[in-house]
């Protein structure tokens, strides 16, 4: 979680896998929603923001 928080603060790219699909997004924010946290990232090509519940993220890596 600390890595995602740092990525949000510096707006770094994050490569993550959810339901077998890989996404590369620019970290925008983390928020609490219901009983869990949600990571929000922006697609670089379209600018669309996607929400990823933390419990659905299978793996992630902050791109340096």
Backbone torsions as a table, in degrees:
resi	resn	phi	psi	omega
1	UNK	NA	-36.6	179.8
2	UNK	-62.3	-37.2	178.5
3	UNK	-63.9	-41.4	178.2
4	UNK	-66.1	-39.8	178.0
5	UNK	-61.3	-44.1	177.8
6	UNK	-63.3	-39.6	178.6
7	UNK	-62.9	-39.5	178.8
8	UNK	-64.8	-44.8	-178.6
9	UNK	-61.6	-34.8	-178.3
10	UNK	-104.0	5.8	179.5
11	UNK	51.9	47.7	179.5
12	UNK	-85.0	162.8	175.0
13	UNK	-79.6	143.3	178.4
14	UNK	-128.7	127.3	173.1
15	UNK	-97.3	123.0	-178.9
16	UNK	-138.1	157.7	179.4
17	UNK	-119.1	129.3	175.5
18	UNK	-138.2	126.1	-179.6
19	UNK	52.9	38.1	176.2
20	UNK	81.6	0.4	179.8
21	UNK	-109.7	134.4	179.2
22	UNK	-94.8	137.0	177.7
23	UNK	-124.9	145.1	169.8
24	UNK	-121.8	115.6	-174.8
25	UNK	-131.3	161.2	172.7
26	UNK	-92.4	124.5	-176.8
27	UNK	-64.1	128.5	-179.8
28	UNK	-110.7	-51.8	-179.2
29	UNK	-166.5	165.3	172.4
30	UNK	-119.0	141.1	176.3
31	UNK	-144.9	156.1	176.6
32	UNK	-90.3	133.7	-178.3
33	UNK	-140.7	116.9	-178.1
34	UNK	63.6	-122.4	-179.2
35	UNK	-98.7	4.5	-176.9
36	UNK	-140.8	-178.2	179.2
37	UNK	-104.1	153.0	179.6
38	UNK	-126.6	131.3	174.6
39	UNK	-96.0	132.1	-179.4
40	UNK	-117.0	126.8	179.9
41	UNK	-130.9	153.1	-179.5
42	UNK	-107.5	131.2	175.6
43	UNK	-70.4	125.1	-176.7
44	UNK	-62.6	-34.3	-175.3
45	UNK	-74.6	-37.6	-173.3
46	UNK	-112.1	-19.2	-176.7
47	UNK	82.4	-0.5	180.0
48	UNK	-69.1	137.2	176.5
49	UNK	-94.3	132.9	178.4
50	UNK	-115.8	144.7	178.0
51	UNK	-107.7	133.9	-179.1
52	UNK	-126.4	104.3	173.3
53	UNK	-58.2	133.6	-175.7
54	UNK	-54.2	-40.3	-177.8
55	UNK	-67.7	-16.1	178.4
56	UNK	-90.6	-12.8	-178.3
57	UNK	-77.8	118.5	-179.3
58	UNK	-78.8	-39.5	177.9
59	UNK	-159.6	158.1	176.4
60	UNK	-154.2	159.2	175.6
61	UNK	-148.2	132.9	176.1
62	UNK	-81.0	126.3	-178.8
63	UNK	-82.4	123.5	-176.4
64	UNK	-89.2	NA	NA
